[in-house]
Amino acid sequence: MHAPNPAFHGPDAEKSQHRAADRAILVGVVVNLLLSIGKIIAGVVGHSAALVADGVHSASDLVSDGVVWLGMRIARQAPDEEHPYGHGRFETLATLFIALALLAVAIGIVVDAVDRVHLEATSTMLVPTDMALIAVILSIFTKEGLFHYTLRVGERLNQRALIANAWHHRSDAISSIAAMVGIVGAQMGWPLMDPIAAIVVAFILGKVAWGFLMEVYHEFVNAASAVDAAVQQKIQQLIDEHPDVRSAHLVKARRSGSDVQVDIHVVVNPMLSVSEGHQIAEQLRMTLTTEIQGVQDALVHVDPEDDTQHPIPITFPNRSRVKEVFEPHVNKMPEFALLESLMLHYTHAGLVVDLKLRGQQGISIEALEEASRLLCSTMSNQAPKALGCHIVDTRVHLILRNGHTGQTRH
């Protein structure tokens, strides 16, 4: 079996991940604060509507940084009575807020840019200065660096909201490029390039916002696409690697913020005991949660066979009914002292019955085996009618008075 991966498990590793995430947000707050102030001032002084719009975008990043921080803080809390599946969706709500904020900013920029176009028709627009151009170039390099830093931390920690915030930083860098184009165009004698560039910025923001909204939508409707393909492949790989798992079906994974919750049906040897089947399920659950970053829990259902192909009828009789049919026949046979135990194995074709019988004192092993064969033959003929299902196999385990055991199979 796989050993726990210490890279992302354990209390110390968890605290380190939280500190790294908080540090990434704090760096973003400082950078966005300085950039928003600088770009708005440079845009006003340098006569660039696109740069002012870009500065507003940077200011909106401050709000998104705060929401992401709050969402991740709540998402870290352990499951409780009110939230038995954890608080991961609070991180998703933070991503939703980022998307809606971006969309609102985009609409506001379009409205302002249209007003600027109308203004051009009635008055002379001021040409952006070199101050605006220098400010926007500095912004591009700064925000691109912040994007790579935040994205790297978000991917390493598997923090979806942090990754979304990184792309928010990247959208700011892209919008700054559009603003730069507008400024240069206006300086070259095309003043309308500035508001047009602002509209381009708005459409870029709208596209990014739409991508975030789709991510949130897929997560809330439990779409399979909400879970990364690499994670799904790793889940299947670890299932296939377990030596006691014959196959798996109904493998499902759903996302809750940065957490992934897995449901699996695995097929094992149908003759295993309940405790051994449970042991296999627990081993697989621990493997998935320790080997795959982000998998918070796994529910492993053990099946004797693939019931999607051959479902076992729920009308098959339970233990008490089978015992009612078999025990009188055992008691009638003088070779047996009692029916010590009964184990049932359910298959889509019928029942496999394991009987453990204690032989009477003084009865030879040959006589007990002959009696066992007679019992198996009798039950094979009579039990199906009484139980309403086919008896696939009947196996008798003999317990002798001298402690020896034997087995007869029909």
Protein Blocks (a to p, Z undefined) as FASTA:
>chain_A
ZZddfklgcjklmmmmmmmmmmmmmmmmmmmmmmmmmmmmmmmmnopaklmmmmmmmmmm
mmmmmmmmmmmmmmmpccdfklmnojklmmmmmmmmmmmmmmmmmmmmmmmmmmmmmmmm
mmccddddfklmmmmmmmmmmmmmmmmmmmmmmmmnopaklmmmmmmmmmmmmmmmmmmm
mmmmmmnopaklmmmmmmmmmmmmmmmmmmmmmmmmmmmnopaklpcfklmmmmmmmmmm
pmklmbdchiacddehjbccddddddddfkbcfklmmmmmmmmmmmmmmmpghiabdcdd
ddfbdfklmccdfkbccfklmmmmmmmmmmmpmkbmbdfbdcddddfkbccdddddddde
hiafklmmmmmmmmmmmmmmmmmmmnopacfbacdddddfkopacdddZZ
